[in-house]
Amino acid sequence: MISKFKFTGKDSSNNITRRGFISMCAACGACMAASPLAFGTISCSSGQKKKMKIRIIYSLHAPVQSQPDWPNIGFDFRPVMENIDNTLKQKFPSFEFVSVLATGPEDAEKILAEDKEREIGGYIVYQMNCWNRVVQTIAESEKPVLYVDFKYGGSGGFLTYTAGFLRNNQPNVGFVSSSRMEDVLAGVRCFEVVANGGTATEFAGAVTRERLKVTPVAGDLTCKADRLKTLSADECIRRMKASKILAVRDQNEGVGEPVMGIPLEYLPFSEINLAWERADKDEAKAVAEKWQKNARKVIDVSIEELRNSAAFYLGMKSVLEKHHANAITINCLGGFYGNHIHAYPCLGFHELTNEGLVGACECDISSTATMLAFATLTQGRPGYISDPVIDTSKRQIIYAHCVASNKMFGAEGPTNPFDIMTHSEDRQGASVRSILPTGYLTTTLKIDNDRKEIILHRAKAVDNDPDDRACRTKLCAEPVGDIEKLFREWDRWGWHRVTFYGDLKEPVYELADAMGWKVIEEA
């Protein structure tokens, strides 16, 4: 078990650690050679049942994270895993839990191979980092699998992989997406269905019933008044065609196919980096000082880094002007880690969106087009691109990212407080934690240009989460509609969504009708 095993660093996530976790099955000499009742429950001659063995698999890079990813570089998973192990052992003495780490499919296959002779009755797979593909292999065992999200750690992969299971009607997988340990325990308790002779499909059904039982009913969804003004669909389409998106993906340049009717041009890293180099140093200093003055707090970010970010903002703005564009999206992580750019664009994106332009993360062209299209439709309200997380214990969806405007009602609208902090995943550079307004109705969207579809859900903004894990800005919202339905589309649409303040449902449908597109309501 984790509490008895000493982790030594990154290498402890490979075979040596895994074998250290896997406990050998003790011989049960008094038991008859009977067939399992259901995946590992064996009757003994005394009439007692042998404990059902449940394998806990932690899907992650390493016990101490050595690379940028959610939750953050340097995160120590060991006390988290130890607490989970100890809690399950204490709460379920009728089960035997054996723990192991797995980084991907190869580890998962080895675990299944070793478990063939160990009478493992079921699996708990914790998604601790986002994209480690472990649960898919474990699900193929056809044994009952409880799939659990480690909030602000594995949430991206968890949502995407869970949606895939739901789409493919995976019969043996139940899932828990909750920050409350009691909800995980309710899911684990469903293994009793199998211990008492039930099937893996019945186990998964029991997990679903337990999740629905403990998810709170909808709260008061009455929202503050919001005088949203939108353009007509025809005028919005005209302005979109007159716009332009710049995409900085790599060192290549060229003209792309229009997205939602919006012209698209690719620029190389070298052009944006040169613009950063040529930015006026005095002007950058003045921008940095303005940010420092206006921020509620500046945490672990030097004035030199603020000036560096300000120079990047000025560089981006000059490139937008040169190419007669009003939106830019940059492969920020690839550019920064590849030494192609030398500052994070987070604060620059923040400033651009405050001015009525569009700055979008990760060279996500679909999200950039979403931000531009619906900022146009709403006459200047900025979109907030995010990596969402779902927490059923609070009936909330949390929109998390390290970039956000603090003028969510438009450049001339009210401001909200913001903090300047390092980029969360790697604790470098400068980014934004915007304390976004609560009590208002929001509309979250994303477009798919190939399918000619727009996905949409609405939610009431209720809180901002200051948790240090994952991205800095975390707007918590209660969905309008069925939160269970929100688990179903991430495999087709990707993780990102774009949130706007206001009720955009009716104007979005009008725009979609005018363009011959389809709207999908995901809640």
TORKOLTOR-645801 format. One record per residue (C-alpha): x negated, y, z negated; residue in one letter. Coordinates in steps of 0.001 Angstrom, whole numbers, padded with zeros to 6 digits, always signed. Last residue first. Layout:
XYZa/...
! end
This chain:
+027377+020677+020444a/+025427+020223+023674e/+027758+022253+025870e/+026697+021616+029471i/+027295+024436+031970v/+027239+023690+035713k/+025922+025909+038528w/+027619+027294+041625g/+025962+030674+041134m/+029158+032634+040440a/+030495+029804+038281d/+027265+029732+036253a/+027423+033492+035702l/+031048+033289+034530e/+030258+030329+032256y/+027366+032270+030741v/+029612+035325+030301p/+032128+033212+028293e/+029587+031460+026068k/+027336+034429+025349l/+028461+035073+021772d/+025691+037279+020436g/+022064+037022+019399y/+020021+035029+021877f/+018193+031725+021388t/+016007+029949+023947v/+015433+026167+023693r/+012248+024159+023961h/+012099+020408+023279w/+012672+018916+026692g/+015922+018955+028644w/+016577+015323+029571r/+015102+013649+026471d/+016434+016422+024238w/+020070+015895+025211e/+021713+013657+022592r/+020899+014801+019043f/+023108+017898+019214l/+026215+015703+019539k/+025797+014792+015868e/+025936+018495+014949i/+029469+018692+016368d/+030771+022223+016854g/+029436+025645+015945v/+025964+024878+014697p/+024675+026276+011385e/+021493+028270+011850a/+018031+028470+010328c/+015531+030801+012002l/+011966+029623+011494k/+009182+031983+012551t/+005715+030683+011634r/+005532+027384+013498c/+004816+024091+011746a/+004335+023702+007996r/+004112+026763+005749d/+007831+026697+004907d/+009202+030275+004911p/+012656+029246+006259d/+014831+032103+007507n/+018564+031827+006787d/+022169+031714+008031v/+022279+032411+011772a/+025645+031074+012986k/+025343+028654+015864a/+026253+028326+019541r/+025234+025671+022035h/+024365+025793+025680l/+022713+023823+028487i/+022622+025431+031920i/+022583+023253+035020e/+021479+023606+038635k/+019884+020143+038496r/+016573+021379+039929d/+016732+024795+038213n/+017340+023433+034728d/+018302+026311+032449i/+018081+026604+028680k/+020400+028142+026122l/+021058+028991+022489t/+023846+031403+021587t/+023788+033179+018239t/+026585+034326+015943l/+025459+036739+013258y/+025214+036328+009474g/+021443+036446+009398t/+018915+038780+011018p/+015457+037381+011855l/+012497+037561+009506i/+009913+037472+012306s/+006764+035498+011577r/+004346+036551+014277v/+001012+035357+015594s/-002691+036139+015314a/-005749+034038+016144g/-006505+030775+014395q/-004774+028550+011823r/-004684+025638+014323d/-000991+024701+014347e/+000243+027889+012678s/-001126+030709+014785h/-002483+033036+012121t/-000163+035486+010423m/+001451+038872+011074i/+004685+039338+009155d/+007965+040745+010465f/+010843+042779+009077p/+013944+043477+011212n/+014475+046223+013757t/+017732+047845+014826p/+018658+048288+018482g/+017130+050449+021193e/+014831+047696+022487a/+017596+045111+022253g/+019749+043375+019656f/+016974+040955+018636m/+014525+043729+017868k/+011971+041856+015743n/+010894+039795+018721s/+009606+036292+018179a/+006451+034273+018656v/+005040+031524+016411c/+007999+029203+016958h/+010763+027401+015049a/+014531+027330+015636y/+016107+025413+012759i/+019348+023518+013361i/+021396+023166+010235q/+023948+020886+008613r/+022019+021302+005365k/+021232+017606+004839s/+021559+017137+008609t/+018292+018941+009281d/+017670+019385+012997i/+014428+020955+014248v/+014127+023265+017255p/+010927+024267+019079d/+011597+027876+020029s/+011943+030604+022640i/+013681+033698+021249y/+015493+035608+023980g/+015457+039368+024006p/+018632+041475+024347r/+018164+043843+027266g/+021420+044279+029117q/+022987+041009+027955t/+022939+039494+031475l/+019371+040686+032085t/+018165+039240+028784a/+020111+036183+029928f/+018217+035726+033157a/+014803+036708+031794l/+014794+034432+028748m/+016235+031520+030719t/+013690+032071+033498a/+010943+031968+030875t/+012455+028817+029345s/+012417+027090+032736s/+008896+028376+033472i/+007342+027009+030302d/+003811+028371+030739c/+003197+027610+027036e/+004984+030645+025606c/+007065+033431+027091a/+006625+037197+027317g/+009652+038932+028801v/+010187+042714+029135l/+012657+044818+027150g/+010077+046668+025046e/+010500+044419+021998n/+009998+041448+024308t/+006649+042870+025431l/+005521+043532+021851e/+006222+039999+020660h/+004610+038551+023792f/+001506+040612+022995g/+001552+039413+019400l/+001622+035793+020596c/-000831+036171+023515p/-003633+034301+021694y/-007051+035700+022402a/-010092+034573+024364h/-008738+033179+027602i/-010338+030507+029795h/-012186+028893+026870n/-010354+025587+027483g/-008889+025746+023973y/-007489+029209+024648f/-006235+028546+028163g/-004705+025185+027319g/-003059+026620+024220l/-001749+029743+025963c/-000480+028241+029204n/+000936+031687+029924i/+004382+033056+030757t/+004994+036530+032161i/+008184+038435+032879a/+008945+041874+034349n/+006928+041747+037560a/+005716+044441+039963h/+002433+042529+040473h/+000162+045343+039252k/+002630+046389+036532e/+002837+042883+035119l/-000965+042601+035240v/-001327+045897+033348s/+001106+044688+030691k/-000767+041425+030258m/-004054+043270+029777g/-002519+045662+027269l/-001220+042691+025284y/-004616+040997+025490f/-006288+044163+024194a/-003788+044210+021320a/-004624+040597+020479s/-008334+041469+020259n/-007513+044562+018211r/-005502+042418+015798l/-008375+039941+015638e/-010767+042745+014695e/-008301+043974+012076i/-008589+040557+010455s/-005752+038030+010139v/-005412+035961+006947d/-001950+037375+006133i/-000738+040763+007361v/+002454+041669+005515k/+005626+043677+006201r/+004205+044589+009579a/+004709+048153+010836n/+001343+049539+009721k/-000742+046591+010934q/+001127+046519+014234w/+000581+050249+014706k/-003103+049873+013802e/-003476+047157+016407a/-001793+049308+019060v/-004136+052229+018255a/-007212+050013+018403k/-006099+048596+021748a/-005714+052134+023105e/-009209+052977+021928d/-010618+049812+023489k/-009007+050339+026892d/-008305+046926+028383a/-010922+045809+030908r/-011778+042513+029209e/-008103+041634+028748w/-007406+042368+032429a/-010321+040100+033331l/-008820+037308+031210n/-005449+037705+032920i/-007061+037436+036334e/-009380+034570+035398s/-006546+032468+034016f/-005188+032198+037552p/-001837+033657+038678l/+001279+031818+039902y/+004180+033835+041331e/+007896+033207+040886l/+010864+035068+042388p/+014125+034762+040372i/+017001+032985+042161g/+017481+030601+039243m/+013803+029777+039720v/+012319+030897+043037p/+009811+028486+044604e/+006219+029359+043782g/+003809+031842+045342v/+000104+031242+044811g/-002714+031114+042327e/-004803+028361+040764n/-007071+028633+037709q/-004495+027146+035340d/-000891+027836+034238r/-000516+031605+034307v/+003071+032076+035508a/+004262+035525+036583l/+008053+035841+036807i/+009650+038434+039100k/+012820+040521+039079s/+014868+041876+041996a/+016615+038522+042439k/+017531+038619+038757m/+018937+042116+039185r/+021321+040999+041957r/+022374+037903+039977i/+023189+040055+036945c/+025190+042463+039107e/+027261+039609+040520d/+027849+038021+037095a/+029053+041304+035629s/+026719+042765+033065l/+027119+042132+029365t/+027856+044202+026282k/+027672+042589+022847l/+029263+044567+020051r/+028431+042259+017147d/+030671+042003+014092a/+029294+039727+011421k/+030168+036043+011649c/+032828+033743+010220t/+031403+030231+010368l/+032239+029425+006746d/+030776+025980+006226g/+031119+022904+008387a/+031231+019653+006471v/+028033+018476+004843p/+026182+015457+006280t/+026184+012732+003617v/+028963+010556+005072k/+027908+011071+008678l/+024422+009812+007881r/+025825+006834+005958e/+028104+005877+008850r/+025227+006116+011322t/+023001+003973+009121v/+025776+001363+008847a/+026056+001213+012637g/+022323+000646+012911a/+022525-002227+010406f/+025474-003781+012254e/+023373-003757+015412t/+020476-005345+013554a/+022792-008151+012512t/+024268-009033+009135g/+023241-011957+006947g/+023077-010364+003508n/+019523-009115+003942a/+020646-007547+007220v/+023379-005452+005600v/+021005-004787+002689e/+018834-002983+005236f/+021493-000255+004982c/+019946+000858+001685r/+017080+002280+003701v/+019452+004755+005348g/+020896+005908+002031a/+017333+006230+000726l/+016493+008526+003641v/+019510+010665+002742d/+018376+010822-000886e/+014979+012022+000318m/+016552+015247+001565r/+014801+016923+004494s/+017093+015106+006912s/+016979+013602+010363s/+017672+009921+009660v/+017980+007363+012446f/+019394+003917+013188g/+017838+001683+015821v/+018988-001883+016632n/+021500-001266+019433p/+019505+001047+021726q/+022413+002592+023634n/+020118+003885+026400n/+021213+007503+025969r/+021141+007187+022177l/+017642+005701+022192f/+016427+008395+024568g/+017955+011126+022410a/+016098+009638+019443t/+012816+009788+021380y/+013209+013479+022211t/+014439+014507+018769l/+011756+012520+016947f/+009027+013592+019332g/+009698+017239+018626g/+010398+016728+014911s/+007247+014883+013917g/+005819+017366+011456g/+008213+020186+010649y/+010548+017641+009031k/+009135+014119+008861f/+011792+012502+011041d/+012925+008966+010212v/+013685+005974+012471y/+015178+002967+010657l/+014557-000092+012821v/+016463-003381+012602p/+014669-006127+014541k/+014960-006206+018326e/+011134-006166+018529s/+011553-003648+021362e/+012325-000986+018749a/+008760-001299+017454i/+007363-000468+020890t/+009556+002632+021225q/+008824+003720+017638v/+005107+004124+018250v/+004696+006866+020826r/+002762+009552+018938n/+004242+012828+020177w/+005266+014931+017210c/+003235+013983+014169n/+004821+012290+011117m/+007506+010245+012900q/+008284+007748+010101y/+009160+004277+011372v/+010962+002029+008883i/+010965-001548+010105y/+012886-004743+009473g/+012763-008347+008261g/+009047-008978+008421i/+008570-012732+008046e/+004781-012503+008146r/+003982-014865+010998e/+005180-012592+013798k/+004015-009524+011884d/+000470-009654+013255e/+001719-009395+016836a/+004164-006633+015927l/+001389-004636+014268i/-000910-005153+017241k/+001780-003855+019604e/+002316-000766+017432a/-001399-000016+017370d/-001518-000151+021153e/+001666+001910+021486p/+000353+004898+019511g/-001329+006255+016386t/-000147+003677+013869a/-000520+003649+010093l/+000616+000781+007876v/+002790+000103+004859s/+004277-003033+003310v/+007556-002811+001411f/+009123-005753-000440e/+012843-005364-000998f/+014934-006214-004095s/+013032-003593-006110p/+014640-000869-003976f/+014498+002493-005761k/+011044+002107-007292q/+009378+000585-004228k/+011027+003166-001980l/+009880+006048-004175t/+006322+004723-004430n/+005949+004358-000673d/+007442+007776+000070i/+005246+009443-002575n/+002135+007729-001219e/+003001+008813+002313m/+003333+012458+001272v/+000215+012291-000922p/-001785+010947+002044r/-000431+013225+004768f/-003100+015887+004240d/-002635+018715+006752f/-006001+019946+008009g/-004615+021229+011315i/-000931+022004+011089n/+002519+020305+010791p/+002569+020084+013827w/-000438+019919+016080d/-003973+021259+016189p/-006483+018504+015441q/-008127+016938+012370s/-005019+015886+010466q/-005813+014036+007254v/-004179+010579+007292p/-004763+010427+011074a/-002913+010972+014354h/+000594+009990+013208l/+003319+007350+013251s/+003650+006058+009690y/+004980+002511+009840i/+006845+001122+006835i/+007323-002653+007176r/+010253-004157+005318i/+009990-007596+003732k/+013201-009146+002441m/+012688-010589-001002k/+013279-014333-001181k/+016819-015184-002057k/+017684-017235-005102q/+019590-020526-004944g/+016849-022403-006798s/+016112-024325-003611s/+015192-021040-001942c/+017185-019143+000681s/+015223-017023+003151i/+015953-013423+004207t/+013561-012581+007009g/+015332-011299+010075f/+018875-012393+009408a/+019622-015599+007537l/+016154-016864+008287p/+016039-020620+009036s/+015266-022877+006090a/+011997-024557+005269a/+012986-024862+001627m/+011535-022508-000917c/+009660-023680-003986a/+006300-023262-002351g/+006840-019634-001433c/+003464-018675-000091a/+002545-015021-000448a/+002653-012981+002766c/-000535-011072+003443m/-000291-007334+003009s/-000954-005058+005957i/-002404-001774+004735f/-006069-002604+004862g/-005524-004158+008269r/-004238-000796+009450r/-007109+001067+007866t/-009719-001057+009602i/-007807-001047+012900n/-007594+002742+013405n/-006208+005567+011303s/-009102+005484+008839s/-011393+006840+011519d/-009980+010324+010938k/-011006+010460+007321g/-011927+008059+004499t/-008571+006956+003191f/-008688+004891+000010k/-006000+002277-000319f/-004015+001538-003476k/-001390+004294-003163s/-001124+003590+000528i/+000000+000000+000000m/
! end
